[in-house]
Amino acid sequence: MKNFQPAAIILLPAIILSFGGVAVCAQTSFKFAFGQQAEPGWTLVSPTNFYSAEAGYGFEPGAEVGGKDFLTGEKPFLFSVKLPEGNYAVTALLNDQTGDSVTTVKAEQRRLMLEKMLFHPGTLAARTFIVNIRTPKISDAETVKLKKRELETETVDWDDKLTLEFNGIHPTLRVLVIAPTNVPTVFITGDSTVCDQPAEPWNSWGQMLPRFFKPEIAVANYAESGETIRSSLGAHRFDKVFSLMKPGDYLFVQFGHNDMKDKATNALEIYKSNLKKIVARTRALGGTPVLVTSMERKAGVEHDTLAGYPDAVRDVAKEEKCALVDLNAMSRKFYRALGADLDKAFQDGTHHNNYGSYELAKCVVAGIKQDKLPLAKFITDDFGNFDPVHPDAVADFQMPASPVSSTAKPLGN
């Protein structure tokens, strides 16, 4: 696979007023210099600067870094900054002037931002990406009803800080600049096959998706394990999205794995009705709804396992003249193409690993291109074209594992 090469920006010594053409608020910028002498207006970060609410920034526990004129480690390290919710342009200077480094950057709950950035000494190594951070608050009277998993200490999707993970071979960090930015947002709603999974080896396509967009778009993943459309409405997850949506934003909706377990005789009708209400509400706010059919389970290579719910999504998309990403159909082609390697895309019968979710994210991006959505102009130049009949070879796929792992299955199956 090709390295992701978004627009590079020379950072030092100038104070940054823009990030690759993305407008920011310079007066609220956070500018960190790691392991080097900080110039006026910059904050020096040493290996012993661990996060505290009082300082408002620092490395997360477990970080082991060192160096001169840069900080690096032999294992992944996380750095956090206290910030209000919103979209942030992040520019990182990632090279080591004394040797090669290969750095992968993930944000918040293992969202893939930069993949395997290879830098040689003396090469330009500034890269920019956009991170969305959020809190459960909707208004003074309303909040998102979070599940126990979302309230656990290792879950960082709903807190008041931006957390970045630096991973890979000799990952290196010299400079970090963070500033709020006003860019279109791609909101995602769905279940465990979509959400930001907190622990290895579980992974979902929603947390891989940011890697395939230029630093001119934000991805805000509001999906959660075990959710149905009805439960997400009841937990105010959609209310939260709609409270933030602005004209030009997008809402991707993928449900079905858990909805199909509803035994009510009118369950499918209610599902379709809720989909239509979500489409209408999105459009009323100036957003673009995109319906996504659920990918098949491992057992669905030849036979449907989703009880007609993908067809219901297709029907609603047709009736409402709404954009459709038929991930269900593409996933079946992908699984068949894997043949004897099918198990290597899954962690259990429903949930995927890093490879499986990465390929499914590419299916979603291919669907965006096929639908000719305006969003397609934000797809990274290195994406090219993707055909699920010819997926990336399993043997060639590598993704540095994040520090947190778990044997516990996500909610839903």
Secondary structure in CASP SS format (residue, H / E / C, confidence):
PFRMAT SS
TARGET T0000
AUTHOR 0000-0000-0000
METHOD secondary structure of the structure
MODEL  1
M C 1.00
K C 1.00
N C 1.00
F C 1.00
Q C 1.00
P C 1.00
A C 1.00
A C 1.00
I C 1.00
I C 1.00
L C 1.00
L C 1.00
P C 1.00
A C 1.00
I C 1.00
I C 1.00
L C 1.00
S E 1.00
F E 1.00
G C 1.00
G C 1.00
V E 1.00
A E 1.00
V E 1.00
C C 1.00
A H 1.00
Q H 1.00
T H 1.00
S C 1.00
F E 1.00
K E 1.00
F E 1.00
A E 1.00
F E 1.00
G C 1.00
Q C 1.00
Q C 1.00
A C 1.00
E C 1.00
P C 1.00
G C 1.00
W C 1.00
T E 1.00
L E 1.00
V E 1.00
S C 1.00
P C 1.00
T C 1.00
N C 1.00
F E 1.00
Y C 1.00
S C 1.00
A C 1.00
E C 1.00
A C 1.00
G C 1.00
Y E 1.00
G E 1.00
F E 1.00
E C 1.00
P C 1.00
G C 1.00
A C 1.00
E C 1.00
V C 1.00
G E 1.00
G C 1.00
K C 1.00
D C 1.00
F C 1.00
L E 1.00
T E 1.00
G C 1.00
E C 1.00
K C 1.00
P C 1.00
F E 1.00
L E 1.00
F E 1.00
S E 1.00
V E 1.00
K E 1.00
L C 1.00
P C 1.00
E C 1.00
G E 1.00
N E 1.00
Y E 1.00
A E 1.00
V E 1.00
T E 1.00
A E 1.00
L E 1.00
L C 1.00
N C 1.00
D E 1.00
Q C 1.00
T C 1.00
G E 1.00
D C 1.00
S E 1.00
V E 1.00
T E 1.00
T E 1.00
V E 1.00
K E 1.00
A E 1.00
E C 1.00
Q C 1.00
R C 1.00
R E 1.00
L E 1.00
M E 1.00
L E 1.00
E E 1.00
K E 1.00
M E 1.00
L E 1.00
F E 1.00
H C 1.00
P C 1.00
G C 1.00
T C 1.00
L C 1.00
A C 1.00
A E 1.00
R E 1.00
T E 1.00
F E 1.00
I E 1.00
V E 1.00
N E 1.00
I E 1.00
R C 1.00
T C 1.00
P C 1.00
K E 1.00
I E 1.00
S E 1.00
D C 1.00
A C 1.00
E E 1.00
T E 1.00
V C 1.00
K C 1.00
L C 1.00
K C 1.00
K H 1.00
R H 1.00
E H 1.00
L H 1.00
E C 1.00
T C 1.00
E C 1.00
T C 1.00
V C 1.00
D C 1.00
W C 1.00
D C 1.00
D C 1.00
K E 1.00
L E 1.00
T E 1.00
L E 1.00
E E 1.00
F E 1.00
N E 1.00
G E 1.00
I E 1.00
H C 1.00
P C 1.00
T E 1.00
L E 1.00
R C 1.00
V E 1.00
L E 1.00
V E 1.00
I E 1.00
A E 1.00
P E 1.00
T E 1.00
N C 1.00
V C 1.00
P C 1.00
T E 1.00
V E 1.00
F E 1.00
I E 1.00
T E 1.00
G E 1.00
D C 1.00
S C 1.00
T C 1.00
V C 1.00
C C 1.00
D C 1.00
Q C 1.00
P C 1.00
A C 1.00
E E 1.00
P C 1.00
W C 1.00
N E 1.00
S C 1.00
W H 1.00
G H 1.00
Q H 1.00
M H 1.00
L H 1.00
P H 1.00
R H 1.00
F H 1.00
F E 1.00
K C 1.00
P C 1.00
E C 1.00
I C 1.00
A E 1.00
V E 1.00
A E 1.00
N E 1.00
Y C 1.00
A C 1.00
E C 1.00
S C 1.00
G C 1.00
E C 1.00
T C 1.00
I H 1.00
R H 1.00
S H 1.00
S H 1.00
L H 1.00
G H 1.00
A C 1.00
H C 1.00
R H 1.00
F H 1.00
D H 1.00
K H 1.00
V H 1.00
F H 1.00
S H 1.00
L H 1.00
M C 1.00
K C 1.00
P C 1.00
G C 1.00
D C 1.00
Y E 1.00
L E 1.00
F E 1.00
V E 1.00
Q E 1.00
F C 1.00
G C 1.00
H C 1.00
N C 1.00
D H 1.00
M H 1.00
K H 1.00
D C 1.00
K C 1.00
A C 1.00
T C 1.00
N C 1.00
A H 1.00
L H 1.00
E H 1.00
I H 1.00
Y H 1.00
K H 1.00
S H 1.00
N H 1.00
L H 1.00
K H 1.00
K H 1.00
I H 1.00
V H 1.00
A H 1.00
R H 1.00
T H 1.00
R H 1.00
A H 1.00
L C 1.00
G C 1.00
G C 1.00
T E 1.00
P E 1.00
V E 1.00
L E 1.00
V E 1.00
T C 1.00
S C 1.00
M C 1.00
E C 1.00
R C 1.00
K H 1.00
A H 1.00
G H 1.00
V C 1.00
E C 1.00
H C 1.00
D C 1.00
T C 1.00
L C 1.00
A C 1.00
G C 1.00
Y H 1.00
P H 1.00
D H 1.00
A H 1.00
V H 1.00
R H 1.00
D H 1.00
V H 1.00
A H 1.00
K H 1.00
E H 1.00
E C 1.00
K C 1.00
C C 1.00
A E 1.00
L E 1.00
V E 1.00
D C 1.00
L H 1.00
N H 1.00
A H 1.00
M H 1.00
S H 1.00
R H 1.00
K H 1.00
F H 1.00
Y H 1.00
R H 1.00
A H 1.00
L H 1.00
G H 1.00
A H 1.00
D H 1.00
L H 1.00
D H 1.00
K H 1.00
A H 1.00
F E 1.00
Q C 1.00
D C 1.00
G C 1.00
T C 1.00
H C 1.00
H E 1.00
N C 1.00
N H 1.00
Y H 1.00
G H 1.00
S H 1.00
Y H 1.00
E H 1.00
L H 1.00
A H 1.00
K H 1.00
C H 1.00
V H 1.00
V H 1.00
A H 1.00
G H 1.00
I H 1.00
K H 1.00
Q H 1.00
D C 1.00
K C 1.00
L C 1.00
P H 1.00
L H 1.00
A H 1.00
K H 1.00
F H 1.00
I E 1.00
T C 1.00
D C 1.00
D C 1.00
F C 1.00
G C 1.00
N C 1.00
F C 1.00
D C 1.00
P C 1.00
V C 1.00
H C 1.00
P C 1.00
D C 1.00
A C 1.00
V H 1.00
A H 1.00
D H 1.00
F C 1.00
Q C 1.00
M C 1.00
P C 1.00
A C 1.00
S C 1.00
P C 1.00
V C 1.00
S E 1.00
S C 1.00
T C 1.00
A C 1.00
K C 1.00
P C 1.00
L C 1.00
G C 1.00
N C 1.00
END
